[in-house]
Amino acid sequence: MINLTLEQFSLYAVILSCAVIFLGGTIRRLRHRQLRRSRRRKFIRCRICGLAYTDYSAARDPECPHCGRLNDRGRTRRLG
Ligand SMILES: [Zn+2]
């Protein structure tokens, strides 16, 4: 049997609950970030005609349904 004083037990209970709250918050933030990233990858705005569309395919450069240009997914730093 483990011998604990009331102060030690209270301290461990507080530390354990803080750890559970911290881990729960961290997991929730990671899931939210992952969801935002996947949504951002599906939403595409054509760099030529400006049409906003969603693409659910796995293609790296989805084709614009309006003008046919291949667009990058997500944020891009290309100038042309
Ligand atoms: Zn277009």
PDB file of the backbone (N, CA, C, O) and the ligand in Angstrom, with CONECT records:
HET     ZN  A 101       1
ATOM      1  N   MET A   1       0.837  -1.184   0.000  1.00  0.00           N
ATOM      2  CA  MET A   1       0.000   0.000   0.000  1.00  0.00           C
ATOM      3  C   MET A   1       0.877   1.240   0.000  1.00  0.00           C
ATOM      4  O   MET A   1       1.952   1.261   0.598  1.00  0.00           O
ATOM      5  N   ILE A   2       0.408   2.251  -0.667  1.00  0.00           N
ATOM      6  CA  ILE A   2       1.162   3.502  -0.753  1.00  0.00           C
ATOM      7  C   ILE A   2       0.743   4.405   0.394  1.00  0.00           C
ATOM      8  O   ILE A   2      -0.441   4.662   0.613  1.00  0.00           O
ATOM      9  N   ASN A   3       1.735   4.871   1.110  1.00  0.00           N
ATOM     10  CA  ASN A   3       1.435   5.779   2.211  1.00  0.00           C
ATOM     11  C   ASN A   3       1.574   7.216   1.736  1.00  0.00           C
ATOM     12  O   ASN A   3       2.657   7.647   1.342  1.00  0.00           O
ATOM     13  N   LEU A   4       0.481   7.946   1.774  1.00  0.00           N
ATOM     14  CA  LEU A   4       0.486   9.346   1.376  1.00  0.00           C
ATOM     15  C   LEU A   4      -0.160  10.177   2.474  1.00  0.00           C
ATOM     16  O   LEU A   4      -1.113   9.759   3.133  1.00  0.00           O
ATOM     17  N   THR A   5       0.391  11.351   2.639  1.00  0.00           N
ATOM     18  CA  THR A   5      -0.292  12.278   3.540  1.00  0.00           C
ATOM     19  C   THR A   5      -1.384  12.978   2.746  1.00  0.00           C
ATOM     20  O   THR A   5      -1.423  12.892   1.519  1.00  0.00           O
ATOM     21  N   LEU A   6      -2.250  13.655   3.435  1.00  0.00           N
ATOM     22  CA  LEU A   6      -3.333  14.363   2.755  1.00  0.00           C
ATOM     23  C   LEU A   6      -2.785  15.460   1.840  1.00  0.00           C
ATOM     24  O   LEU A   6      -3.327  15.706   0.762  1.00  0.00           O
ATOM     25  N   GLU A   7      -1.702  16.120   2.280  1.00  0.00           N
ATOM     26  CA  GLU A   7      -1.108  17.180   1.455  1.00  0.00           C
ATOM     27  C   GLU A   7      -0.509  16.599   0.170  1.00  0.00           C
ATOM     28  O   GLU A   7      -0.671  17.165  -0.911  1.00  0.00           O
ATOM     29  N   GLN A   8       0.182  15.468   0.300  1.00  0.00           N
ATOM     30  CA  GLN A   8       0.765  14.839  -0.887  1.00  0.00           C
ATOM     31  C   GLN A   8      -0.335  14.391  -1.852  1.00  0.00           C
ATOM     32  O   GLN A   8      -0.225  14.587  -3.062  1.00  0.00           O
ATOM     33  N   PHE A   9      -1.383  13.793  -1.312  1.00  0.00           N
ATOM     34  CA  PHE A   9      -2.481  13.342  -2.165  1.00  0.00           C
ATOM     35  C   PHE A   9      -3.124  14.524  -2.895  1.00  0.00           C
ATOM     36  O   PHE A   9      -3.416  14.436  -4.088  1.00  0.00           O
ATOM     37  N   SER A  10      -3.343  15.626  -2.180  1.00  0.00           N
ATOM     38  CA  SER A  10      -3.938  16.817  -2.805  1.00  0.00           C
ATOM     39  C   SER A  10      -3.022  17.366  -3.884  1.00  0.00           C
ATOM     40  O   SER A  10      -3.476  17.753  -4.961  1.00  0.00           O
ATOM     41  N   LEU A  11      -1.734  17.395  -3.590  1.00  0.00           N
ATOM     42  CA  LEU A  11      -0.769  17.898  -4.571  1.00  0.00           C
ATOM     43  C   LEU A  11      -0.781  17.030  -5.827  1.00  0.00           C
ATOM     44  O   LEU A  11      -0.795  17.554  -6.940  1.00  0.00           O
ATOM     45  N   TYR A  12      -0.776  15.718  -5.657  1.00  0.00           N
ATOM     46  CA  TYR A  12      -0.799  14.826  -6.824  1.00  0.00           C
ATOM     47  C   TYR A  12      -2.103  14.979  -7.586  1.00  0.00           C
ATOM     48  O   TYR A  12      -2.097  14.946  -8.816  1.00  0.00           O
ATOM     49  N   ALA A  13      -3.203  15.143  -6.902  1.00  0.00           N
ATOM     50  CA  ALA A  13      -4.500  15.305  -7.572  1.00  0.00           C
ATOM     51  C   ALA A  13      -4.513  16.587  -8.395  1.00  0.00           C
ATOM     52  O   ALA A  13      -5.015  16.596  -9.519  1.00  0.00           O
ATOM     53  N   VAL A  14      -3.966  17.671  -7.845  1.00  0.00           N
ATOM     54  CA  VAL A  14      -3.930  18.945  -8.574  1.00  0.00           C
ATOM     55  C   VAL A  14      -3.020  18.823  -9.791  1.00  0.00           C
ATOM     56  O   VAL A  14      -3.375  19.274 -10.880  1.00  0.00           O
ATOM     57  N   ILE A  15      -1.841  18.211  -9.610  1.00  0.00           N
ATOM     58  CA  ILE A  15      -0.899  18.062 -10.723  1.00  0.00           C
ATOM     59  C   ILE A  15      -1.511  17.181 -11.818  1.00  0.00           C
ATOM     60  O   ILE A  15      -1.390  17.494 -13.002  1.00  0.00           O
ATOM     61  N   LEU A  16      -2.160  16.095 -11.433  1.00  0.00           N
ATOM     62  CA  LEU A  16      -2.767  15.201 -12.411  1.00  0.00           C
ATOM     63  C   LEU A  16      -3.895  15.903 -13.171  1.00  0.00           C
ATOM     64  O   LEU A  16      -3.995  15.759 -14.389  1.00  0.00           O
ATOM     65  N   SER A  17      -4.732  16.649 -12.479  1.00  0.00           N
ATOM     66  CA  SER A  17      -5.812  17.339 -13.197  1.00  0.00           C
ATOM     67  C   SER A  17      -5.265  18.425 -14.116  1.00  0.00           C
ATOM     68  O   SER A  17      -5.800  18.621 -15.208  1.00  0.00           O
ATOM     69  N   CYS A  18      -4.225  19.132 -13.712  1.00  0.00           N
ATOM     70  CA  CYS A  18      -3.618  20.126 -14.602  1.00  0.00           C
ATOM     71  C   CYS A  18      -3.032  19.448 -15.842  1.00  0.00           C
ATOM     72  O   CYS A  18      -3.150  19.974 -16.949  1.00  0.00           O
ATOM     73  N   ALA A  19      -2.409  18.298 -15.665  1.00  0.00           N
ATOM     74  CA  ALA A  19      -1.836  17.586 -16.807  1.00  0.00           C
ATOM     75  C   ALA A  19      -2.933  17.131 -17.759  1.00  0.00           C
ATOM     76  O   ALA A  19      -2.765  17.225 -18.975  1.00  0.00           O
ATOM     77  N   VAL A  20      -4.047  16.641 -17.236  1.00  0.00           N
ATOM     78  CA  VAL A  20      -5.157  16.196 -18.078  1.00  0.00           C
ATOM     79  C   VAL A  20      -5.731  17.380 -18.850  1.00  0.00           C
ATOM     80  O   VAL A  20      -6.010  17.263 -20.044  1.00  0.00           O
ATOM     81  N   ILE A  21      -5.909  18.510 -18.188  1.00  0.00           N
ATOM     82  CA  ILE A  21      -6.445  19.704 -18.857  1.00  0.00           C
ATOM     83  C   ILE A  21      -5.487  20.181 -19.943  1.00  0.00           C
ATOM     84  O   ILE A  21      -5.923  20.521 -21.043  1.00  0.00           O
ATOM     85  N   PHE A  22      -4.192  20.209 -19.649  1.00  0.00           N
ATOM     86  CA  PHE A  22      -3.199  20.650 -20.622  1.00  0.00           C
ATOM     87  C   PHE A  22      -3.182  19.727 -21.837  1.00  0.00           C
ATOM     88  O   PHE A  22      -3.179  20.199 -22.974  1.00  0.00           O
ATOM     89  N   LEU A  23      -3.170  18.406 -21.602  1.00  0.00           N
ATOM     90  CA  LEU A  23      -3.138  17.466 -22.722  1.00  0.00           C
ATOM     91  C   LEU A  23      -4.420  17.547 -23.552  1.00  0.00           C
ATOM     92  O   LEU A  23      -4.373  17.484 -24.781  1.00  0.00           O
ATOM     93  N   GLY A  24      -5.556  17.685 -22.881  1.00  0.00           N
ATOM     94  CA  GLY A  24      -6.813  17.818 -23.617  1.00  0.00           C
ATOM     95  C   GLY A  24      -6.821  19.051 -24.502  1.00  0.00           C
ATOM     96  O   GLY A  24      -7.264  18.987 -25.649  1.00  0.00           O
ATOM     97  N   GLY A  25      -6.336  20.174 -23.985  1.00  0.00           N
ATOM     98  CA  GLY A  25      -6.259  21.402 -24.771  1.00  0.00           C
ATOM     99  C   GLY A  25      -5.305  21.270 -25.937  1.00  0.00           C
ATOM    100  O   GLY A  25      -5.582  21.755 -27.034  1.00  0.00           O
ATOM    101  N   THR A  26      -4.170  20.609 -25.699  1.00  0.00           N
ATOM    102  CA  THR A  26      -3.188  20.427 -26.769  1.00  0.00           C
ATOM    103  C   THR A  26      -3.751  19.554 -27.871  1.00  0.00           C
ATOM    104  O   THR A  26      -3.595  19.870 -29.050  1.00  0.00           O
ATOM    105  N   ILE A  27      -4.403  18.462 -27.508  1.00  0.00           N
ATOM    106  CA  ILE A  27      -4.994  17.570 -28.519  1.00  0.00           C
ATOM    107  C   ILE A  27      -6.073  18.307 -29.297  1.00  0.00           C
ATOM    108  O   ILE A  27      -6.170  18.158 -30.515  1.00  0.00           O
ATOM    109  N   ARG A  28      -6.885  19.100 -28.607  1.00  0.00           N
ATOM    110  CA  ARG A  28      -7.946  19.849 -29.294  1.00  0.00           C
ATOM    111  C   ARG A  28      -7.363  20.865 -30.280  1.00  0.00           C
ATOM    112  O   ARG A  28      -7.861  21.002 -31.397  1.00  0.00           O
ATOM    113  N   ARG A  29      -6.307  21.576 -29.867  1.00  0.00           N
ATOM    114  CA  ARG A  29      -5.669  22.538 -30.771  1.00  0.00           C
ATOM    115  C   ARG A  29      -5.074  21.851 -31.989  1.00  0.00           C
ATOM    116  O   ARG A  29      -5.188  22.365 -33.102  1.00  0.00           O
ATOM    117  N   LEU A  30      -4.438  20.693 -31.800  1.00  0.00           N
ATOM    118  CA  LEU A  30      -3.850  19.972 -32.929  1.00  0.00           C
ATOM    119  C   LEU A  30      -4.922  19.511 -33.907  1.00  0.00           C
ATOM    120  O   LEU A  30      -4.739  19.616 -35.120  1.00  0.00           O
ATOM    121  N   ARG A  31      -6.037  19.002 -33.394  1.00  0.00           N
ATOM    122  CA  ARG A  31      -7.126  18.567 -34.278  1.00  0.00           C
ATOM    123  C   ARG A  31      -7.716  19.747 -35.043  1.00  0.00           C
ATOM    124  O   ARG A  31      -8.014  19.636 -36.233  1.00  0.00           O
ATOM    125  N   HIS A  32      -7.884  20.876 -34.356  1.00  0.00           N
ATOM    126  CA  HIS A  32      -8.430  22.065 -35.005  1.00  0.00           C
ATOM    127  C   HIS A  32      -7.492  22.542 -36.115  1.00  0.00           C
ATOM    128  O   HIS A  32      -7.950  22.907 -37.198  1.00  0.00           O
ATOM    129  N   ARG A  33      -6.199  22.542 -35.856  1.00  0.00           N
ATOM    130  CA  ARG A  33      -5.227  22.971 -36.860  1.00  0.00           C
ATOM    131  C   ARG A  33      -5.246  22.030 -38.065  1.00  0.00           C
ATOM    132  O   ARG A  33      -5.169  22.476 -39.209  1.00  0.00           O
ATOM    133  N   GLN A  34      -5.349  20.729 -37.800  1.00  0.00           N
ATOM    134  CA  GLN A  34      -5.387  19.753 -38.881  1.00  0.00           C
ATOM    135  C   GLN A  34      -6.639  19.947 -39.737  1.00  0.00           C
ATOM    136  O   GLN A  34      -6.575  19.851 -40.962  1.00  0.00           O
ATOM    137  N   LEU A  35      -7.773  20.219 -39.094  1.00  0.00           N
ATOM    138  CA  LEU A  35      -9.014  20.439 -39.828  1.00  0.00           C
ATOM    139  C   LEU A  35      -8.931  21.696 -40.693  1.00  0.00           C
ATOM    140  O   LEU A  35      -9.355  21.698 -41.848  1.00  0.00           O
ATOM    141  N   ARG A  36      -8.376  22.767 -40.112  1.00  0.00           N
ATOM    142  CA  ARG A  36      -8.216  24.006 -40.875  1.00  0.00           C
ATOM    143  C   ARG A  36      -7.314  23.794 -42.082  1.00  0.00           C
ATOM    144  O   ARG A  36      -7.593  24.309 -43.164  1.00  0.00           O
ATOM    145  N   ARG A  37      -6.229  23.036 -41.903  1.00  0.00           N
ATOM    146  CA  ARG A  37      -5.287  22.789 -42.984  1.00  0.00           C
ATOM    147  C   ARG A  37      -5.944  21.977 -44.100  1.00  0.00           C
ATOM    148  O   ARG A  37      -5.728  22.256 -45.279  1.00  0.00           O
ATOM    149  N   SER A  38      -6.741  20.976 -43.733  1.00  0.00           N
ATOM    150  CA  SER A  38      -7.379  20.164 -44.772  1.00  0.00           C
ATOM    151  C   SER A  38      -8.436  20.975 -45.511  1.00  0.00           C
ATOM    152  O   SER A  38      -8.606  20.807 -46.718  1.00  0.00           O
ATOM    153  N   ARG A  39      -9.156  21.860 -44.802  1.00  0.00           N
ATOM    154  CA  ARG A  39     -10.123  22.727 -45.482  1.00  0.00           C
ATOM    155  C   ARG A  39      -9.420  23.672 -46.440  1.00  0.00           C
ATOM    156  O   ARG A  39      -9.889  23.895 -47.556  1.00  0.00           O
ATOM    157  N   ARG A  40      -8.291  24.228 -46.006  1.00  0.00           N
ATOM    158  CA  ARG A  40      -7.548  25.172 -46.840  1.00  0.00           C
ATOM    159  C   ARG A  40      -7.037  24.493 -48.111  1.00  0.00           C
ATOM    160  O   ARG A  40      -6.966  25.122 -49.167  1.00  0.00           O
ATOM    161  N   ARG A  41      -6.681  23.208 -48.010  1.00  0.00           N
ATOM    162  CA  ARG A  41      -6.187  22.496 -49.182  1.00  0.00           C
ATOM    163  C   ARG A  41      -7.297  22.226 -50.190  1.00  0.00           C
ATOM    164  O   ARG A  41      -7.016  22.112 -51.383  1.00  0.00           O
ATOM    165  N   LYS A  42      -8.541  22.122 -49.753  1.00  0.00           N
ATOM    166  CA  LYS A  42      -9.648  21.864 -50.670  1.00  0.00           C
ATOM    167  C   LYS A  42     -10.140  23.140 -51.331  1.00  0.00           C
ATOM    168  O   LYS A  42     -10.667  23.091 -52.443  1.00  0.00           O
ATOM    169  N   PHE A  43      -9.983  24.263 -50.682  1.00  0.00           N
ATOM    170  CA  PHE A  43     -10.449  25.532 -51.222  1.00  0.00           C
ATOM    171  C   PHE A  43      -9.359  26.133 -52.102  1.00  0.00           C
ATOM    172  O   PHE A  43      -8.232  26.341 -51.654  1.00  0.00           O
ATOM    173  N   ILE A  44      -9.703  26.407 -53.351  1.00  0.00           N
ATOM    174  CA  ILE A  44      -8.715  26.905 -54.312  1.00  0.00           C
ATOM    175  C   ILE A  44      -9.290  28.123 -55.019  1.00  0.00           C
ATOM    176  O   ILE A  44     -10.459  28.148 -55.403  1.00  0.00           O
ATOM    177  N   ARG A  45      -8.446  29.127 -55.180  1.00  0.00           N
ATOM    178  CA  ARG A  45      -8.837  30.297 -55.959  1.00  0.00           C
ATOM    179  C   ARG A  45      -7.904  30.368 -57.161  1.00  0.00           C
ATOM    180  O   ARG A  45      -6.681  30.356 -57.025  1.00  0.00           O
ATOM    181  N   CYS A  46      -8.511  30.440 -58.336  1.00  0.00           N
ATOM    182  CA  CYS A  46      -7.732  30.464 -59.578  1.00  0.00           C
ATOM    183  C   CYS A  46      -6.915  31.758 -59.641  1.00  0.00           C
ATOM    184  O   CYS A  46      -7.413  32.844 -59.341  1.00  0.00           O
ATOM    185  N   ARG A  47      -5.667  31.613 -60.032  1.00  0.00           N
ATOM    186  CA  ARG A  47      -4.788  32.782 -60.076  1.00  0.00           C
ATOM    187  C   ARG A  47      -4.993  33.602 -61.347  1.00  0.00           C
ATOM    188  O   ARG A  47      -4.508  34.730 -61.432  1.00  0.00           O
ATOM    189  N   ILE A  48      -5.692  33.063 -62.322  1.00  0.00           N
ATOM    190  CA  ILE A  48      -5.931  33.785 -63.576  1.00  0.00           C
ATOM    191  C   ILE A  48      -7.306  34.455 -63.574  1.00  0.00           C
ATOM    192  O   ILE A  48      -7.407  35.673 -63.720  1.00  0.00           O
ATOM    193  N   CYS A  49      -8.367  33.651 -63.408  1.00  0.00           N
ATOM    194  CA  CYS A  49      -9.714  34.213 -63.522  1.00  0.00           C
ATOM    195  C   CYS A  49     -10.313  34.561 -62.162  1.00  0.00           C
ATOM    196  O   CYS A  49     -11.336  35.243 -62.110  1.00  0.00           O
ATOM    197  N   GLY A  50      -9.707  34.112 -61.056  1.00  0.00           N
ATOM    198  CA  GLY A  50     -10.197  34.471 -59.734  1.00  0.00           C
ATOM    199  C   GLY A  50     -11.350  33.623 -59.230  1.00  0.00           C
ATOM    200  O   GLY A  50     -11.891  33.900 -58.160  1.00  0.00           O
ATOM    201  N   LEU A  51     -11.737  32.600 -59.975  1.00  0.00           N
ATOM    202  CA  LEU A  51     -12.837  31.737 -59.558  1.00  0.00           C
ATOM    203  C   LEU A  51     -12.436  30.956 -58.306  1.00  0.00           C
ATOM    204  O   LEU A  51     -11.366  30.350 -58.262  1.00  0.00           O
ATOM    205  N   ALA A  52     -13.297  30.974 -57.297  1.00  0.00           N
ATOM    206  CA  ALA A  52     -13.066  30.175 -56.087  1.00  0.00           C
ATOM    207  C   ALA A  52     -13.846  28.881 -56.222  1.00  0.00           C
ATOM    208  O   ALA A  52     -15.043  28.893 -56.507  1.00  0.00           O
ATOM    209  N   TYR A  53     -13.164  27.770 -56.016  1.00  0.00           N
ATOM    210  CA  TYR A  53     -13.828  26.480 -56.143  1.00  0.00           C
ATOM    211  C   TYR A  53     -13.201  25.502 -55.166  1.00  0.00           C
ATOM    212  O   TYR A  53     -12.112  25.729 -54.640  1.00  0.00           O
ATOM    213  N   THR A  54     -13.906  24.421 -54.939  1.00  0.00           N
ATOM    214  CA  THR A  54     -13.381  23.369 -54.056  1.00  0.00           C
ATOM    215  C   THR A  54     -13.039  22.166 -54.913  1.00  0.00           C
ATOM    216  O   THR A  54     -13.752  21.833 -55.860  1.00  0.00           O
ATOM    217  N   ASP A  55     -11.947  21.528 -54.570  1.00  0.00           N
ATOM    218  CA  ASP A  55     -11.496  20.359 -55.309  1.00  0.00           C
ATOM    219  C   ASP A  55     -11.223  19.245 -54.303  1.00  0.00           C
ATOM    220  O   ASP A  55     -10.396  19.409 -53.406  1.00  0.00           O
ATOM    221  N   TYR A  56     -11.904  18.127 -54.447  1.00  0.00           N
ATOM    222  CA  TYR A  56     -11.759  17.018 -53.503  1.00  0.00           C
ATOM    223  C   TYR A  56     -10.857  15.919 -54.041  1.00  0.00           C
ATOM    224  O   TYR A  56     -10.695  14.879 -53.403  1.00  0.00           O
ATOM    225  N   SER A  57     -10.263  16.146 -55.221  1.00  0.00           N
ATOM    226  CA  SER A  57      -9.387  15.117 -55.767  1.00  0.00           C
ATOM    227  C   SER A  57      -8.033  15.177 -55.079  1.00  0.00           C
ATOM    228  O   SER A  57      -7.757  16.098 -54.310  1.00  0.00           O
ATOM    229  N   ALA A  58      -7.199  14.198 -55.359  1.00  0.00           N
ATOM    230  CA  ALA A  58      -5.872  14.157 -54.760  1.00  0.00           C
ATOM    231  C   ALA A  58      -4.823  14.780 -55.661  1.00  0.00           C
ATOM    232  O   ALA A  58      -3.629  14.693 -55.378  1.00  0.00           O
ATOM    233  N   ALA A  59      -5.262  15.412 -56.749  1.00  0.00           N
ATOM    234  CA  ALA A  59      -4.304  16.004 -57.687  1.00  0.00           C
ATOM    235  C   ALA A  59      -3.545  17.143 -57.025  1.00  0.00           C
ATOM    236  O   ALA A  59      -4.112  17.926 -56.263  1.00  0.00           O
ATOM    237  N   ARG A  60      -2.265  17.222 -57.323  1.00  0.00           N
ATOM    238  CA  ARG A  60      -1.444  18.264 -56.716  1.00  0.00           C
ATOM    239  C   ARG A  60      -1.782  19.641 -57.291  1.00  0.00           C
ATOM    240  O   ARG A  60      -1.833  20.626 -56.555  1.00  0.00           O
ATOM    241  N   ASP A  61      -2.007  19.708 -58.583  1.00  0.00           N
ATOM    242  CA  ASP A  61      -2.364  20.961 -59.241  1.00  0.00           C
ATOM    243  C   ASP A  61      -3.743  20.816 -59.876  1.00  0.00           C
ATOM    244  O   ASP A  61      -3.827  20.461 -61.052  1.00  0.00           O
ATOM    245  N   PRO A  62      -4.810  21.073 -59.157  1.00  0.00           N
ATOM    246  CA  PRO A  62      -6.149  20.915 -59.733  1.00  0.00           C
ATOM    247  C   PRO A  62      -6.425  21.960 -60.816  1.00  0.00           C
ATOM    248  O   PRO A  62      -5.956  23.097 -60.754  1.00  0.00           O
ATOM    249  N   GLU A  63      -7.188  21.540 -61.786  1.00  0.00           N
ATOM    250  CA  GLU A  63      -7.483  22.388 -62.934  1.00  0.00           C
ATOM    251  C   GLU A  63      -8.703  23.247 -62.645  1.00  0.00           C
ATOM    252  O   GLU A  63      -9.692  22.775 -62.085  1.00  0.00           O
ATOM    253  N   CYS A  64      -8.621  24.516 -63.034  1.00  0.00           N
ATOM    254  CA  CYS A  64      -9.747  25.426 -62.857  1.00  0.00           C
ATOM    255  C   CYS A  64     -10.882  25.008 -63.786  1.00  0.00           C
ATOM    256  O   CYS A  64     -10.641  24.810 -64.977  1.00  0.00           O
ATOM    257  N   PRO A  65     -12.113  24.865 -63.285  1.00  0.00           N
ATOM    258  CA  PRO A  65     -13.220  24.460 -64.156  1.00  0.00           C
ATOM    259  C   PRO A  65     -13.631  25.558 -65.126  1.00  0.00           C
ATOM    260  O   PRO A  65     -14.321  25.279 -66.106  1.00  0.00           O
ATOM    261  N   HIS A  66     -13.227  26.792 -64.879  1.00  0.00           N
ATOM    262  CA  HIS A  66     -13.641  27.899 -65.749  1.00  0.00           C
ATOM    263  C   HIS A  66     -12.649  28.133 -66.888  1.00  0.00           C
ATOM    264  O   HIS A  66     -13.040  28.144 -68.055  1.00  0.00           O
ATOM    265  N   CYS A  67     -11.361  28.321 -66.556  1.00  0.00           N
ATOM    266  CA  CYS A  67     -10.387  28.671 -67.583  1.00  0.00           C
ATOM    267  C   CYS A  67      -9.408  27.530 -67.899  1.00  0.00           C
ATOM    268  O   CYS A  67      -8.705  27.600 -68.907  1.00  0.00           O
ATOM    269  N   GLY A  68      -9.345  26.502 -67.080  1.00  0.00           N
ATOM    270  CA  GLY A  68      -8.502  25.360 -67.373  1.00  0.00           C
ATOM    271  C   GLY A  68      -7.074  25.465 -66.884  1.00  0.00           C
ATOM    272  O   GLY A  68      -6.270  24.573 -67.154  1.00  0.00           O
ATOM    273  N   ARG A  69      -6.730  26.536 -66.167  1.00  0.00           N
ATOM    274  CA  ARG A  69      -5.368  26.688 -65.679  1.00  0.00           C
ATOM    275  C   ARG A  69      -5.143  25.770 -64.481  1.00  0.00           C
ATOM    276  O   ARG A  69      -6.054  25.537 -63.686  1.00  0.00           O
ATOM    277  N   LEU A  70      -3.895  25.239 -64.357  1.00  0.00           N
ATOM    278  CA  LEU A  70      -3.550  24.423 -63.210  1.00  0.00           C
ATOM    279  C   LEU A  70      -3.163  25.344 -62.067  1.00  0.00           C
ATOM    280  O   LEU A  70      -2.307  26.212 -62.236  1.00  0.00           O
ATOM    281  N   ASN A  71      -3.776  25.168 -60.913  1.00  0.00           N
ATOM    282  CA  ASN A  71      -3.505  26.017 -59.751  1.00  0.00           C
ATOM    283  C   ASN A  71      -2.870  25.209 -58.642  1.00  0.00           C
ATOM    284  O   ASN A  71      -3.124  24.012 -58.514  1.00  0.00           O
ATOM    285  N   ASP A  72      -2.050  25.855 -57.844  1.00  0.00           N
ATOM    286  CA  ASP A  72      -1.433  25.194 -56.693  1.00  0.00           C
ATOM    287  C   ASP A  72      -2.432  25.132 -55.547  1.00  0.00           C
ATOM    288  O   ASP A  72      -3.320  25.976 -55.431  1.00  0.00           O
ATOM    289  N   ARG A  73      -2.272  24.127 -54.709  1.00  0.00           N
ATOM    290  CA  ARG A  73      -3.108  24.030 -53.514  1.00  0.00           C
ATOM    291  C   ARG A  73      -2.508  24.887 -52.405  1.00  0.00           C
ATOM    292  O   ARG A  73      -1.292  25.067 -52.333  1.00  0.00           O
ATOM    293  N   GLY A  74      -3.365  25.405 -51.554  1.00  0.00           N
ATOM    294  CA  GLY A  74      -2.901  26.150 -50.384  1.00  0.00           C
ATOM    295  C   GLY A  74      -2.235  27.458 -50.777  1.00  0.00           C
ATOM    296  O   GLY A  74      -2.443  28.000 -51.863  1.00  0.00           O
ATOM    297  N   ARG A  75      -1.429  27.937 -49.847  1.00  0.00           N
ATOM    298  CA  ARG A  75      -0.735  29.192 -50.101  1.00  0.00           C
ATOM    299  C   ARG A  75       0.438  28.958 -51.021  1.00  0.00           C
ATOM    300  O   ARG A  75       1.158  27.970 -50.879  1.00  0.00           O
ATOM    301  N   THR A  76       0.630  29.850 -51.952  1.00  0.00           N
ATOM    302  CA  THR A  76       1.742  29.723 -52.872  1.00  0.00           C
ATOM    303  C   THR A  76       2.496  31.044 -52.926  1.00  0.00           C
ATOM    304  O   THR A  76       1.921  32.111 -52.712  1.00  0.00           O
ATOM    305  N   ARG A  77       3.770  30.960 -53.210  1.00  0.00           N
ATOM    306  CA  ARG A  77       4.584  32.161 -53.306  1.00  0.00           C
ATOM    307  C   ARG A  77       5.023  32.420 -54.736  1.00  0.00           C
ATOM    308  O   ARG A  77       5.818  33.321 -55.006  1.00  0.00           O
ATOM    309  N   ARG A  78       4.489  31.610 -55.654  1.00  0.00           N
ATOM    310  CA  ARG A  78       4.857  31.815 -57.052  1.00  0.00           C
ATOM    311  C   ARG A  78       4.227  33.100 -57.559  1.00  0.00           C
ATOM    312  O   ARG A  78       3.129  33.472 -57.145  1.00  0.00           O
ATOM    313  N   LEU A  79       4.927  33.771 -58.454  1.00  0.00           N
ATOM    314  CA  LEU A  79       4.448  35.050 -58.953  1.00  0.00           C
ATOM    315  C   LEU A  79       3.701  34.930 -60.275  1.00  0.00           C
ATOM    316  O   LEU A  79       3.047  35.889 -60.684  1.00  0.00           O
ATOM    317  N   GLY A  80       3.771  33.818 -60.942  1.00  0.00           N
ATOM    318  CA  GLY A  80       3.125  33.738 -62.243  1.00  0.00           C
ATOM    319  C   GLY A  80       2.140  32.624 -62.377  1.00  0.00           C
ATOM    320  O   GLY A  80       1.534  32.461 -63.436  1.00  0.00           O
TER     321      GLY A  80
HETATM  322 ZN    ZN A 101      -9.545  29.991 -63.748  1.00  0.00          ZN2+
END
